[in-house]
Amino acid sequence: MTTMRYDVTLRIGYDYTSPTDRARNLLRVLPRDIPGVQVIGDWSLTLGPHPSEQRHFTDFFGNVVTSAVWHGRIDEVRITLNVQAERLSVTPLLALATPLSRLSQELAVVRDISADSPLHFTAASRRAPLDRTMTAFARDRLAPGMSVLDAVRAIGTAIYEEMTYSSDATHVDTEAAEAFAKRAGVCQDFSHIMIACLRGVGIPAAYVSGFLRTLPPPGKEKLVGVDAMHAWVRAWVGPETGWIEFDPTNNQTAGTDYITIGYGRDYDDVAPVRGAMRGAGKQTSEQSVDVVVLDG
């Protein structure tokens, strides 16, 4: 089995023009162990200034969450994560392929309601609504006799071909329908659109948050901080194969270059930083990611 070992460093910074107090955040930045796919080794998470309260717990979907609370006045927050992760190669998808025409019957007999059940990922969610236009787009990519796996790949590829990657076209709160109408956005938009398309034709789909190792142009050295937090899609393709992961932003199955942080119904379930604070003024933020390959 081929494996890739990484040392990942994430830095997130927030600066406030006026001091704020009673800040409370939930962080979902630490990658998770995934049996047969990903193993997490040594890690450290440093918050500055040091929180008044800090604890770690696991949410319903199995994601690692850090709760941090500051009771005093602060004018900045610095988050630094360092983690070693091993990503295992996934067996080629040559298992029994469930026909798309039979998927609804397969879902009808599912009684599992654990975190990994496909039943949690069939309905519309706030950021991945069931939209007539996106559903029609997905249906136009289906063919008679197609397997669920082939349908996922066909829809993901169509989104890649139709959409333009543009960091200026959308922001973190842009709705999937708006990004689809523009045919432009970032990985979060590509993923929400694909999730909405898949659910629209009856395929359970989840949002994946993680890191992506990037490669420098040929002959160039890799720059510090140029790797990225990334988003892609997890789709349930039937009881035999189960879940597979596809990246519509790059038109490929997620492999050993991908490090998973967590799963959710959409971005809201796995936002890296979510919280509330009391104060006035404006906030600025910055982020950098380094994914370094380890020998051996």
ZAMARLO-867672 format. One record per atom (N, C-alpha, C): z, x, y. Coordinates in pm, whole numbers, plus 50000, padded with zeros to 5 digits. Example, Ala and Ser with C-alpha at 12.3 -4.5 7.8 and 13.67 -1.06 7.14 Angstrom:
<sites>
507805131949431 507805123049550 507805132049670 507085128549775 507145136749894 507875129050003 
</sites>
This chain:
<sites>
500005008449881 500005000050000 500005008850125 499105006050218 499025013350344 500065007950441 500745017050508 501725013050609 501495020850737 501945015050847 501945021950976 503355021251032 503875032851077 505225033451134 505105036251284 505885028751360 505775029451505 507145031451570 507105037951684 508235038051776 507775030451900 508455019451930 508045010752039 509095011252150 508625013052272 509505012452389 508975001952486 509834992552519 509504982052616 510444983252734 509874983052853 510674983152975 510284971253062 511264963353100 511054951953189 512034953253304 511544951753426 512404952753543 512234940953636 513344936053690 513344925453791 514104930353913 513524928154030 514184931454156 514244918854241 515414916654304 515654904854384 515844908754530 515184901654620 515294905154762 516674902054817 517374892454755 518764889354791 519604889554664 520814895054671 521654895354550 521854881354492 521874880654362 522064867954294 523294868954206 523904857554175 525054857854086 524914846953981 525794847453883 525794837953772 524424837553704 523864849153678 522584850153608 522814849153457 521964841653391 522074839853246 520664840453187 520454849353089 519124851053029 519194850652877 518124845752818 517894846852674 516684855852654 516854866652578 515794876352556 515304875252412 514004874452397 513374875052264 512374886552268 512874898652250 512044910652260 512144919452137 513164917352053 513364925851936 512534920851819 511614929051765 510834924851649 511714920951531 511184912351445 511924906951333 511464913051202 512354913451104 511964917050968 511164905650908 510054908950841 509224899050774 508954904250634 509524898150531 509354903250394 507894905250358 507594917350310 506244920550267 505264923650378 505714922550504 504824924550619 505374934850717 506654933750751 507184942050859 508654945250833 509004957950854 510384962550836 510854968850967 511994964351016 512544969651141 513644979651109 513554991651170 514535002151149 515525002951263 515815015151307 516765017151416 516255010851545 517175005251622 516784999451750 517944999951849 517604999551977 518624998752082 518054990052194 518934982152252 518564973552364 519574975952475 519094981252587 519974984752699 519664975652817 520714969852875 520574961252991 521354967253107 520714967853222 521414973153338 521214964253460 522274961553535 523644965653507 524174959153379 525254964953326 525794959953200 526244945553216 525834936553125 526194922353139 527694920053122 528164909353183 529554905153163 529754899853022 528714893652966 528754888652830 527414891952763 527464895652637 526244898452562 526474895852413 525544888852350 525634886552206 524234884652150 524104886652019 522844884851949 522994873451848 521934865551833 521924855151732 520494852551689 520314844551586 518994841051534 518724826351563 517554823151618 517234809251649 516684802051526 516294789451542 515854781351428 514684787751354 513754793651428 512554799251366 512774813351312 513994818451318 514304831651263 514094843051358 513884840151485 513684850551585 515024855851635 515074868951663 516284875051714 516394872451865 517534867051907 517744863552047 518954871152100 518814876552220 519934882852289 520304874252409 521574870052415 522084862552529 522834872252621 522464872252749 523104881252846 523494873252969 524734875253015 525254867953130 525884877953227 525544876353356 526164884353462 526974874953552 528254877453562 529104869153648 529124874153792 528904887053812 528954892753947 527614892354016 527604897554137 526364897954217 525504909754172 524224907354151 523284917854111 522014916754194 521344927954216 520084927554289 518924932854205 519204936054077 518154940253986 518634938553842 517674937853752 517954937953609 516944947353544 517414956353461 516554965453387 516794963353237 515714960753164 515774958453020 514974969352952 515604976952862 514904987552790 515154985752640 514084983752566 514154982452421 513474994352357 514135000452260 513495010552175 513715006552030 512645005951953 512755001251815 511725008351728 512115011151605 511195016551507 510795005351411 509505003951391 508984993151308 507944998551211 507974993251091 506984996750990 506174984250958 504864985350976 503974974150949 503214976950820 503284967750726 502664969350596 501294962850595 500374968650520 499054962650509 499154949650430 498364939750471 498374926750405 497274926350301 497574920750184 496594919650077 495384911650126 494164916350098 492964908850139 493034894350093 492534885550179 492654871250152 491574866450054 491804869649926 490854865649823 491464855249730 492614849749770 493284839849688 492534826649693 493054816949619 492434803749617 492324798149758 491154793549794 490904788449929 490984773149927 491894767550005 492024753050012 490884747250094 490134737550039 489094731050119 489714723750238 489064724150351 489564717250469 489694702350442 488804696950363 488834682550333 490074678450255 490774688050192 491944684950113 493254688350183 493154694250302 494354699150368 495344687950400 494864676550447 495774665650481 496544660850358 495904661050241 496594657150118 497664667450083 497354680150101 498324690650072 499534689550165 499294686550292 500384685250387 501234672850358 500604662350306 501324649950280 502404651450174 502264661350086 503244663049978 504264673950011 504144680350128 505104690550168 506424683850206 507504688350144 508834682950174 509764693450235 509284705550245 510054716650302 510194714850452 511414715350503 511624714650648 512334727150700 512224738250625 512774750850671 511954756050789 512404766950848 511754772250967 510294775750945 509924779250823 508564783650793 507664772150749 508164760050748 507374748650702 506214745750797 505034742850744 503904739350831 504114726350906 505074718050861 505294705150925 505754706551070 506354717851104 506824719851242 505674723251338 504494725751285 503414731351366 502144722951362 502304710051343 501134701151338 500994692751464 502094689451529 502064680551645 501804688251774 501444680851877 501244686852008 502554692452060 502484703352135 503644708752206 503274709752354 504244713052436 504014712652581 502854721552623 502784733452568 501744742952610 500504742652522 500574735452413 499394734052325 499194719252292 498764711352391 498614696952371 497374693652288 497384681752229 496174676952163 495244671752271 494124678252286 493184675652395 491824672152336 491234661152382 489954656552326 488854667052335 488804673752450 487744683652470 487894695452375 489104700452360 489324711752271 489164707652124 489594695452090 489414690751953 487934689351920 487144684052014 485704682751992 485054696451976 485494706052057 484994719752047 485264725251908 486474722951856 486814727951723 486004721051615 485854707951625 485104700451523 483654704951515 483094708851628 481704713351630 481514726451555 482614733451527 482524746351455 482764744751306 483014732651260 483284730251119 482004726551045 481974729650917 480814726650834 481284720250704 480454711850644 480824705550517 481174715950411 482234713350335 482624722450228 483394734550274 483684735650401 484364747350455 485824747750409 486314759850381 487734761450349 488544761750478 489844759750466 490704760450584 490664774550643 490674784550558 490634798450606 489364801050685 488224796450634 486964798250706 486954790450837 487594778850838 487654770850960 488464778051067 489574784151028 490404791651123 489594803051184 488904810351099 488114821551149 486974816851239 486314805851202 485194800851281 485664796251418 486774789251425 487284784451553 487784796151637 488474805651576 488934817351650 487784825451707 486744827251628 485584834751674 484864827451787 484774814251777 484114806351882 484874807552014 486204807352008 486994808952130 486764822852190 486744833052106 486464846652153 485104847452222 484104840952165 482744841552221 482594833352348 483364822552360 483234813752476 484084818252594 485214824752564 486184828052669 485944842152724 486334844152848 486324857152912 487764861552939 488104873652899 489454878652926 489544882253074 490474875853144 490654878453287 492104876153324 492764886553372 494164885253413 494304878153547 493194876353618 493224869653748 492964854653738 492524850053623 492094836053611 493254826353591 494354831253534 495474822453501 496794829353533 497884821653521 499244827253532 500054821653416 501334825553410 502134822353292 502274807353269 502164799153374 502334784753360 501024776953358 499894783853351 498614776953344 498504769053214 498084756553224 497944748053106 496724752153026 496804749952895 495714753852805 494404747052844 494464734252881 493244726952917 492574733053039 493374737653136 492804743953255 492144757253221 492804765453141 492204778153100 490934775853021 490944765552934 489744762652855 488604757952945 488914749853045 487884745253138 487284757053215 488114766753249 487624778753319 486904788253225 487194786753096 486694796152994 487144810453026 488364811653075 488894824853112 490414824553103 490984836253075 492434837353069 492854850052997 494124850552960 494684862152890 495074857852749 495714866952675 496004864252534 496844851652514 497764848952607 498564836752597 497664824452602 496664824452691 495754813152702 494854811852579 494294823052533 493464822952413 494254816752297 495504820752284 496324816152171 496654801352182 497054796852301 497354782552318 496114773952293 494974778552339 493734771152316 493434770352167 493564781552097 493274781351953 494264772451879 495544772951917 496544764451853 496184749751873 495834746051998 495464732152026 494224728051946 493254737051936 492034734051859 492354731851711 493164740751655 493484739751512 494284727051484 495304724451563 496094712351540 495244699951559 494284700451649 493404689051673 492584685151552 492284694851464 491524691851343 492424692151219 493744691451242 494674689751131 495204702451067 494994714051130 495454726751073 496744731051143 497854732651071 499094737151133 498914750951195 499404752551317 499214765251388 500434768551471 500804781351473 501974786251545 501564797351641 502434799551739 502244810151839 503014822551792 502394834251802 503044846751764 503154855651887 504364860551911 504614870152019 504864883751957 504324894252019 504544907451962 503974918452049 503744929951986 503174941652051 501864945251983 500944950652061 499664955152008 499454969652045 499204977851943 498854991851971 497424992552021 497234999352132 495895001052187 495445015552170 494155017452164 493585030852145 492865035152273 492985047852312 492315052552434 490805053752409 490015054152516 488575056452500 488325069752429 487215071052358 486905083452288 486965095552382 487675105852338 487775118052416 488835117952525 489555106552540 490565105552643 491965105452580 492945110552654 494325109952608 494905096252635 495825092352549 496475079452568 497455080552684 497415070752775 498305070652890 499635064052854 500665067852927 501995062152904 502035047952961 502595038652885 502835025152934 501655015752927 500565019752859 499365011352862 499255001852743 500155003052645 500144993252538 500644979952595 500714969852512 500954956652570 501784947652481 502534938652545 503014927052474 501794918152454 501754911452341 500544904352305 500894891052241 499914882352229 500084869552162 498884866852075 499144860951959 498064856851869 498514844551792 497784840651689 497974827551625 498284829251477 499164820651429 499494819851287 499054806051238 498274805751133 497744792951082 498064791350934 498414779150897 498724775950756 497444770850692 496964778250590 495644775250533 495734769250393 496914764650354 497074758150224 498204764250145 498654757250040 499834761949965 499604774849887 498384777949849 498134790049772 498224802549858 497554802449971 497524814150059 498664813850161 499054802050206 500134800950303 499664804050444 500434812350514 500154815650654 499284828050666 498334827450760 497554839250797 497624840650949 497324852551001 497404854851145 496054859451198 495644853351309 494334856451369 494524858451519 493834868351572 493894871651714 492594867551782 492564856051851 491314851651914 490914860152033 491844867252094 491514875752208 490634887452164 490844892252041 490084903651990 489224900151869 489204887251830 488354882451721 488594890151592 489854890451548 490164897451424 491474892351364 491584894451234 492834891551166 493884901751210 495084897151236 496154906351277 496504915551161 496464928551186 496724938451082 497824947951121 497684960251080 498764970051098 498904975051242 497994971251331 498154974751473 499044964751545 499484954351475 500254943551536 501704944251491 502624942751585 504054942751556 504624929551605 505124921351513 505564907851546 506984907651600 507164900951714 508504898051765 508994884851708 508184874251722 508674861351675 507594850751668 507974839451608 507094827851589 507654815851664 506764807151710 507194794751773 506064784751779 506374772751831 505334762451844 504374766051957 504874772752060 504044778152168 504894788552242 504404792952356 505094803652431 506534800152464 506804787452489 508154783552528 509194787652424 508834787852298 509784791252192 510054806252181 509164814552235 509294829052217 509094836952346 509314830552460 509194837752587 510104849952586 509614861752627 510444873852621 511734872752701 511654866752819 512844865152904 512834850952960 513924843852937 514054830352992 515494828653037 515674822853156 517034821153203 517124814053335 518314814953394 518584808353522 519534817153602 519464815653734 520344823453821 520584815553948 521614819254022 521904812954150 521694823154259 520864819654357 520594829054464 519474824254553 519044832854642 517954829654734 517034841754743 515874839854803 514944850954817 513924851254706 513184862154700 512084863454607 512414873354496 511584872954394 511764881654277 510454888754248 510534901554217 509374909054169 509704914754032 508664916853951 508914921853816 507854932053777 508194940253679 507254950053625 507544951653476 506524956053403 506664957453258 505774968753209 506264976253110 505434986253046 505814986852898 504824990352816 505014991252671 504375003952621 505085011152533 504515022652463 504685020752314 503585021252241 503595020252095 503095033552041 504005041351984 503685054951937 503695055151785 502635060351726 502555061451581 503425073051533 504255070451432 505115080651374 504455086251250 504605099151227 504055105351107 504865101250985 504195100650871 504895097750746 505255083450734 
</sites>
